[in-house]
Amino acid sequence: MSYIAPEIVAQAREIDLLTYLKNYEPNQLKEVCRNTYVTKEHDSLKISNGLWYWFSKGIGGKSAIDYLMKVKNFSFVNAVQTVLGNIKVQAPVKYEQQQKNEERKLKIPIKAVNNDKAINYLLSRGIDKEIIKYCIQNKLIYQEEKTNNVVFIGYNDDKIPSYAFCRATNKERFMREATGSNKRYSFKIKSEQKNNVVHLFESSIDLLSYATLLSLENKNWRAENLLSLGGIYSSKYDLEKTKIPVSLIEFLEKNANVDEVHLHLDNDLAGKNATTFFEQVLSKKYKVFNNTVPYGKDVNEYLCLKNNKKIEKERTR
């Protein structure tokens, strides 16, 4: 096998897939919506947020070398030589694909002296008190000092806060991500034991609502992997515009034992489109189950209706 110096390999690995295809195989790219692409050969291979993931095969990566080896079946040497050969002919133009926003430092909202309003708000949404207590003790949620918003925290692999989502605790419908939030590390609760199943939700409130439903049925919600997608990117009318949530890509890449996905998305047209999309792109690699609630617009409303709890309408700011 040909020897390639490590520094040369490192140079080739710097070329991400979008940059490679944009410069050297532009005819292979098809933009399905802003900053999200598929390849013409594989419509389930999506490129977004600086990463690529081939859902029908359950494989992904970042660099062009990864793509050439895993998708094109190149040997490592041939993949490196192909990338370097193209660079030698024409220096590539770099395409960042929104990486700057993700790399900004997270500005975590300042904590209030207590969590009373956040607790009362979550209780009003039907969330179980013990689940709220668990989240506070494990620094997954807290109350913001200035606004009394409830803040949901997501952590990276080094257990450093990397994502924060703020939601009003009064009757106003206010939701926002904190500046510098990295969606790869959205709010989640991982199983205390090895589990091959992941449950997907559009919001943190829906995630906690599902945990509450399990608790009401005397099931161990701590045995489940619960992942909030931080919203979904789905057009109400165009399935092609649905995007891969980077939080899902991150979770599947880091939890190779997972082979079963349960969808708990909203019971509206956008949620149904997203459910159809996930079923299409995940089903060749994973067992996929559509667990849309039987009534109500989402998991939280279903929880409230099931328990005859009055649903307070939120005002838009």
C-alpha positions as CSV (number, residue, x, y, z in Angstrom):
1,M,0.0,0.0,0.0
2,S,1.3,3.5,-0.9
3,Y,2.6,5.6,2.0
4,I,1.1,9.0,2.5
5,A,2.6,11.3,5.0
6,P,0.4,12.2,8.0
7,E,0.5,16.0,7.3
8,I,-0.7,15.3,3.7
9,V,-3.6,13.2,5.0
10,A,-4.5,16.0,7.5
11,Q,-4.6,18.5,4.6
12,A,-7.0,16.2,2.6
13,R,-9.2,15.7,5.7
14,E,-9.8,19.4,6.0
15,I,-12.0,19.3,2.9
16,D,-15.6,18.8,4.0
17,L,-18.0,17.1,1.7
18,L,-20.0,20.2,0.7
19,T,-16.8,22.1,-0.3
20,Y,-15.6,19.0,-2.2
21,L,-18.8,18.6,-4.2
22,K,-19.3,22.3,-4.8
23,N,-15.8,22.6,-6.3
24,Y,-15.3,19.3,-8.1
25,E,-18.6,17.6,-8.6
26,P,-21.2,20.4,-8.6
27,N,-23.6,18.3,-10.8
28,Q,-23.9,15.8,-8.0
29,L,-25.5,18.4,-5.7
30,K,-29.2,19.2,-5.4
31,E,-30.3,21.8,-2.9
32,V,-33.6,20.7,-1.2
33,C,-33.9,23.9,0.9
34,R,-31.6,26.6,2.2
35,N,-28.2,25.1,3.3
36,T,-29.4,21.5,3.0
37,Y,-28.4,19.3,0.0
38,V,-28.8,15.8,-1.2
39,T,-26.7,14.0,-3.9
40,K,-28.4,13.1,-7.1
41,E,-27.3,9.5,-6.7
42,H,-28.6,9.1,-3.2
43,D,-31.6,11.2,-2.2
44,S,-31.4,10.0,1.4
45,L,-27.8,11.3,1.7
46,K,-28.3,14.8,3.2
47,I,-25.7,17.4,3.8
48,S,-26.4,20.1,6.3
49,N,-24.8,22.0,9.2
50,G,-21.3,21.0,8.0
51,L,-22.1,17.2,8.2
52,W,-23.4,14.5,5.9
53,Y,-25.6,11.5,6.8
54,W,-26.8,8.7,4.6
55,F,-29.9,7.6,6.4
56,S,-30.7,4.6,4.2
57,K,-27.4,3.1,5.2
58,G,-27.0,4.6,8.7
59,I,-23.6,6.1,8.0
60,G,-22.2,9.6,7.9
61,G,-19.3,11.9,8.5
62,K,-17.9,15.3,7.7
63,S,-14.9,15.0,5.3
64,A,-14.8,14.3,1.6
65,I,-12.5,11.3,2.4
66,D,-15.2,9.8,4.6
67,Y,-17.7,10.2,1.8
68,L,-15.4,8.6,-0.9
69,M,-14.6,5.7,1.4
70,K,-18.1,5.0,2.8
71,V,-20.3,5.9,-0.2
72,K,-18.0,5.4,-3.2
73,N,-16.1,2.4,-1.7
74,F,-12.7,4.0,-2.4
75,S,-9.7,2.7,-0.5
76,F,-8.2,5.1,2.0
77,V,-5.2,5.8,-0.2
78,N,-7.4,6.3,-3.3
79,A,-9.7,8.6,-1.4
80,V,-6.8,10.8,-0.2
81,Q,-5.2,10.8,-3.6
82,T,-8.4,11.8,-5.3
83,V,-9.0,14.8,-2.9
84,L,-5.4,15.9,-3.2
85,G,-5.4,15.5,-7.0
86,N,-8.4,17.8,-7.3
87,I,-6.8,20.3,-5.0
88,K,-3.6,20.3,-7.1
89,V,-5.6,21.1,-10.2
90,Q,-7.8,23.8,-8.6
91,A,-7.6,25.2,-5.1
92,P,-11.1,24.8,-3.5
93,V,-13.4,27.6,-2.4
94,K,-14.5,26.9,1.2
95,Y,-18.2,26.7,2.0
96,E,-18.9,27.1,5.7
97,Q,-22.6,26.1,5.8
98,Q,-23.6,27.9,9.0
99,Q,-20.7,26.7,11.0
100,K,-19.9,30.2,12.4
101,N,-23.2,30.4,14.3
102,E,-22.6,27.0,15.9
103,E,-19.2,27.9,17.0
104,R,-20.2,31.0,18.9
105,K,-19.8,30.7,22.7
106,L,-23.1,29.9,24.5
107,K,-24.4,32.8,26.5
108,I,-26.2,31.1,29.3
109,P,-29.0,33.1,30.9
110,I,-28.3,34.0,34.6
111,K,-30.0,31.8,37.1
112,A,-32.6,33.1,39.5
113,V,-32.2,32.6,43.3
114,N,-35.0,30.0,43.1
115,N,-37.0,28.0,40.6
116,D,-40.5,28.6,41.9
117,K,-42.0,30.1,38.8
118,A,-40.4,27.6,36.5
119,I,-41.7,24.7,38.7
120,N,-45.2,26.2,38.9
121,Y,-45.3,26.7,35.1
122,L,-44.2,23.1,34.4
123,L,-46.7,21.8,36.9
124,S,-49.4,23.8,35.1
125,R,-48.5,22.0,31.9
126,G,-49.1,18.7,33.7
127,I,-45.4,17.7,34.2
128,D,-44.8,15.3,37.1
129,K,-43.2,17.0,40.1
130,E,-40.6,14.2,40.6
131,I,-39.5,14.6,37.0
132,I,-39.1,18.4,37.4
133,K,-37.1,17.7,40.6
134,Y,-34.8,15.3,38.7
135,C,-34.2,17.9,36.0
136,I,-33.4,20.6,38.4
137,Q,-31.0,18.4,40.5
138,N,-29.2,17.3,37.3
139,K,-29.0,20.9,36.0
140,L,-31.1,20.2,33.0
141,I,-33.6,23.0,33.8
142,Y,-33.6,26.2,35.9
143,Q,-35.3,29.6,36.1
144,E,-33.8,32.7,34.4
145,E,-33.2,35.6,36.8
146,K,-34.3,38.5,34.6
147,T,-37.4,37.1,32.9
148,N,-38.3,34.1,35.1
149,N,-38.3,32.0,31.9
150,V,-37.7,28.3,32.3
151,V,-34.4,27.3,30.7
152,F,-33.7,23.9,29.2
153,I,-30.0,22.9,29.0
154,G,-28.2,20.5,26.6
155,Y,-24.7,19.3,27.2
156,N,-21.9,18.3,24.9
157,D,-19.7,15.1,25.2
158,D,-17.6,16.8,27.8
159,K,-20.7,17.6,29.9
160,I,-20.3,21.3,29.2
161,P,-23.6,23.3,28.6
162,S,-23.8,23.9,24.8
163,Y,-27.5,24.5,24.2
164,A,-30.1,26.5,26.1
165,F,-33.8,27.0,25.2
166,C,-35.8,29.6,27.0
167,R,-39.6,29.5,27.4
168,A,-41.9,32.0,29.2
169,T,-43.5,30.9,32.4
170,N,-46.3,33.4,32.2
171,K,-49.2,33.3,29.8
172,E,-47.2,34.7,26.9
173,R,-46.1,32.5,24.1
174,F,-42.4,33.3,24.1
175,M,-39.7,30.8,23.1
176,R,-36.1,31.3,22.0
177,E,-32.7,29.7,21.9
178,A,-29.9,31.4,23.8
179,T,-27.2,33.0,21.7
180,G,-24.6,30.5,20.7
181,S,-26.8,27.4,21.2
182,N,-25.5,24.4,19.3
183,K,-28.4,22.3,18.1
184,R,-26.3,19.2,18.0
185,Y,-26.6,19.1,21.8
186,S,-30.3,19.9,22.3
187,F,-32.2,19.0,25.4
188,K,-32.3,15.3,26.2
189,I,-32.5,12.7,28.9
190,K,-30.4,9.7,28.3
191,S,-31.2,6.2,29.7
192,E,-29.5,5.1,32.9
193,Q,-28.9,1.8,31.3
194,K,-28.0,0.6,27.8
195,N,-31.0,1.0,25.6
196,N,-31.4,0.4,21.8
197,V,-34.4,2.8,21.5
198,V,-34.6,6.6,21.2
199,H,-37.8,8.6,21.4
200,L,-38.0,11.9,19.4
201,F,-39.9,15.0,20.3
202,E,-40.2,18.5,18.7
203,S,-39.9,20.3,22.1
204,S,-38.6,19.9,25.6
205,I,-42.1,20.2,27.0
206,D,-43.3,17.3,24.9
207,L,-40.3,15.3,26.1
208,L,-41.1,15.9,29.7
209,S,-44.8,15.2,29.0
210,Y,-44.0,11.8,27.6
211,A,-41.9,11.0,30.7
212,T,-44.9,12.0,32.8
213,L,-47.2,9.7,30.8
214,L,-44.8,6.8,31.4
215,S,-44.7,7.7,35.1
216,L,-48.5,7.7,35.3
217,E,-48.4,4.2,33.9
218,N,-45.8,3.1,36.5
219,K,-43.2,2.7,33.8
220,N,-39.5,3.6,34.4
221,W,-39.0,6.7,32.3
222,R,-35.3,6.8,33.4
223,A,-34.8,3.7,31.3
224,E,-35.6,5.5,28.1
225,N,-33.6,7.7,25.7
226,L,-35.6,10.9,25.2
227,L,-34.4,13.4,22.7
228,S,-35.8,16.9,21.9
229,L,-35.1,17.9,18.3
230,G,-35.3,21.6,19.2
231,G,-38.1,22.0,16.6
232,I,-38.3,20.5,13.2
233,Y,-37.6,22.0,9.8
234,S,-40.5,20.9,7.8
235,S,-42.7,22.7,5.2
236,K,-46.4,22.3,5.8
237,Y,-46.8,21.7,2.1
238,D,-43.5,20.4,0.7
239,L,-41.9,17.3,2.1
240,E,-38.7,18.0,0.1
241,K,-38.0,21.0,2.4
242,T,-37.7,18.9,5.5
243,K,-34.2,19.0,7.0
244,I,-32.2,16.6,9.1
245,P,-32.1,17.7,12.7
246,V,-28.4,17.8,13.7
247,S,-29.3,16.7,17.2
248,L,-30.6,13.4,15.7
249,I,-27.5,13.0,13.6
250,E,-25.3,13.6,16.6
251,F,-27.2,11.2,18.8
252,L,-27.3,8.3,16.2
253,E,-23.6,8.7,15.5
254,K,-22.7,8.6,19.2
255,N,-25.1,5.7,20.1
256,A,-24.4,3.0,17.5
257,N,-26.4,0.5,19.6
258,V,-29.7,2.3,18.8
259,D,-31.7,0.5,16.2
260,E,-35.2,1.6,17.0
261,V,-36.7,5.1,16.7
262,H,-40.1,6.2,18.1
263,L,-41.6,9.4,16.6
264,H,-43.7,11.6,18.9
265,L,-44.0,14.6,16.6
266,D,-46.9,17.2,16.5
267,N,-50.3,16.2,15.2
268,D,-50.3,18.9,12.5
269,L,-49.4,19.0,8.8
270,A,-45.8,20.0,9.4
271,G,-45.4,17.3,12.1
272,K,-47.0,14.7,9.9
273,N,-44.8,15.6,6.9
274,A,-41.7,15.3,9.2
275,T,-42.9,11.9,10.5
276,T,-43.3,10.7,6.9
277,F,-39.8,12.0,6.1
278,F,-38.2,10.3,9.0
279,E,-40.0,7.0,8.2
280,Q,-38.7,7.2,4.7
281,V,-35.0,8.0,5.4
282,L,-34.6,5.9,8.6
283,S,-36.5,2.7,7.9
284,K,-33.7,1.0,5.9
285,K,-31.4,1.2,8.9
286,Y,-33.8,1.4,11.9
287,K,-37.1,0.1,13.1
288,V,-39.3,3.2,13.0
289,F,-42.6,3.7,14.9
290,N,-45.1,6.5,14.5
291,N,-46.3,7.3,18.0
292,T,-48.3,10.5,17.2
293,V,-50.8,11.1,20.0
294,P,-54.3,9.9,19.2
295,Y,-55.8,13.3,20.0
296,G,-54.6,16.8,20.9
297,K,-52.1,18.8,18.9
298,D,-49.0,17.5,20.6
299,V,-47.8,15.2,23.5
300,N,-48.3,17.9,26.1
301,E,-51.8,18.7,25.0
302,Y,-52.6,15.0,25.0
303,L,-51.3,14.7,28.6
304,C,-53.4,17.6,29.7
305,L,-56.6,16.4,28.0
306,K,-56.0,12.8,29.3
307,N,-55.8,14.2,32.8
308,N,-58.7,16.6,32.4
309,K,-56.3,19.5,33.0
310,K,-57.3,22.9,31.7
311,I,-55.1,24.1,28.9
312,E,-54.2,27.8,29.2
313,K,-53.9,29.6,25.9
314,E,-50.7,31.6,25.5
315,R,-50.6,35.1,24.2
316,T,-48.1,36.0,21.4
317,R,-45.8,38.8,22.2
